[in-house]
Amino acid sequence: MTMILSTRGLSRDFGGLQAVREVDFELPTGEIRALIGPNGAGKTTFVSMLIGRIPPSSGSVHFCGQDISALAAHKRVAAGIAYTFQITSVFSRLSLTENVALAARRRLGHDKAAVQAEVLAALTRVGLADRIDQIAGDLSYGHQRLLEIAMGLAQQPRLLILDEPTQGLAENEIAQFKDLIRSLLPETTILLIEHNMSVVMELADQVTVLNFGQILAEGTPAEIHQNADVQAAYLGTG
Amino acid sequence: MSENGKIILLHTGLIALLLALNFILPAYHHGNIARVMVLASYAIGYNILLGYTGLLSLGHALFFAAGMYGMGLSIRHLGFSPAPALMMGIAAGALVSVAIGALALRTSGVAFMIVTLMFAQAGYLTILLFGKWTRGDEGFVIQQAERILWGIDLSDANNRYLAALVLFALCLFAALWLVRHPVGRVFVAIRENEERAQLLGYNVFLYKLAAVVASGTISAAAGASYGLLFGYAGATFATVQYSIFPLLWVLLGGMGTVIGPFLGAVFMFYLIDLSSGITNAYMLIAGVALVLLTLFAPQGIGGEFRRRVWGWLP
C-alpha cells in the first residue's frame, strides 16, 4: 500500500507544553481517516504542521514520498494538499463565486470558462449553487462551513484535510456531507478531524486517536469503539 | 446593460468629461484640474496598495520623488530629452519599489507603516545630502526648452492639461484592468484574509511585492510627470507630507474603488482652495469637513456610491 502522507517523530512544544510528541503517522492513499481525541489532544496542532501553518519543533512530514518539512504552506497546497479551517475562514466580504474562484484559479490559471465551471460544480456539490452571488459573510455559520468545503473541492486536492467540518451543520446537511465525502474517493484521500461520532463511525475507514499529543490507538471504527484506553481517555478515568 | 458595460461607460465617461472640461474651464480651474489629474494618478498608485491589497504605507513620497528625480536629474545632468527622461523616472520608481518592497514586506501592520516611513525619510535626507546635484530643498527648475515632448511644448497650459489627462487615463485604465485581473483578485484576497490566501496556495509575499511594485511604479510615473509638466523638482515632494496626501485622498475618495482616488484628490484640492478664500484658518474648515466625511461616509465618496447606488463599482 502506498502512503500519501506520513510523519516521523513529529513534535511541537509551546513553551513548556508539549502539544504533539513524537508522532509517527501513516495515511494510505485513497482512505478516509478520522483523527479524534479529547479537547486539547493536539489534533489541530498536528494538522497545522502537516499543512505548514506552524513549524514543528522536530520531526518530518512526507507527502507522496517527498519530504515536505521545509516547504512553505503555499507550496504544500500547490503540491496537492487542501486544508479547511476549524474556525471558518472564508473571504467574508466577497461573493461565494469569488471565494471558490480564488480556490480554483491557482490551478486553472486565467481560463475564465474553466474557473466558472469549477466554481459552479463545487458549489453544486455542497448544495450552495442557488446562492452563488451572495456575500459569504451573509451566510449562516453552517453554510459558511459548506463554502469552506467547496473551496477545498475546487482545488481538486490529492489530500483533503478537514478540521471539524460538520460543526454547525443541520442533520440533513450532515447526511449530504457524508455522501459528498464518499464521492471524492478514490482520487482524493481524506483526513478528517471530527467530534461527531456518528460521522466518524459511518465515514472513516480507519480512526487515529490522539491523546496528550500522542497516538493512543489506531484501528477500524469498531475496534476504536471497543478500545478500553480510548473510552478511559474520553471519560477522563484513565 | 451588463455590469462590464456600466464599468467601461463610467470610467470612459469620466475621461470624456475631463476632456470636455479642457475647452470650457476658465484658466484658473483649468490649471487646477491639470494638477489634480496628476495627483490623482499618484493616488491611484497608492490605492492599489492600500485599497486593494490592504497594506498601509507611510512612505510613498519616496516613490513619487524617485520618479520626479529619476526624470529631473537625467534631464539636468545627463542631457536627456523628455521621453527617455520620463522612462528613467518610471524605471527609478520600479527599482526603488522592488528594493523597498523586498525589505519592508518582511514586516506587517504597524511595523510596515513605520518601516516605509523611515525609508522615505532616508530618501528625503539622501536628496538633501547630495544637494550639489539635487539642489536640496531649493530644488531646480526644468526649463521650458527642456520640456518639449515629441514637438509638444508641455509648458503650454492646453498641452499640459491634455498630457495630464493622458497620464490620468492610462493610470485609471491600468488600475481598472489590474484589479479585475486574476492577480488583482489575489491582492483583494490578501487584503481580506491573508492566511486563507496562502492556504489556497498563493505565494502571498510575491503577490504583495507585485502590489508594492505596481503601486510604486504608478506613483513614480505621476512624480515624473509632475516634474515635467510643472517644470520643477524639489525635496518638498519627498517629505512625509507627500506620503500623507495620497492616504487622505484615497480615504476620502473611497479605498478600493478605481474612481475614488480622483474624487478624493479633487474634493480635497477644492476644499482647501475654497476655504482659504474665506478665511486664513482654512485648515480648520478643511479639518471639520474631513471629520464630517469620516463620520458620515466612512467608506469615502466612492465607497458610499458603491454602497448606496452602484453595487458593481470596481
Interface residues (C-beta under 8 A of the other chain):
Chain A: I51 R53 A72 A73 H74 K75 V77 A78 Y83 F85 S89 V90 F91 S92 R93 L94 E98 A101 L102 A103 R105 R106 R107 G109 H110 M151 Q155
Chain B: P182 R185 V186 V188 A189 E192 N193 E195 R196 A197 Q198 L199 L200 G201 Y202 N203 V204
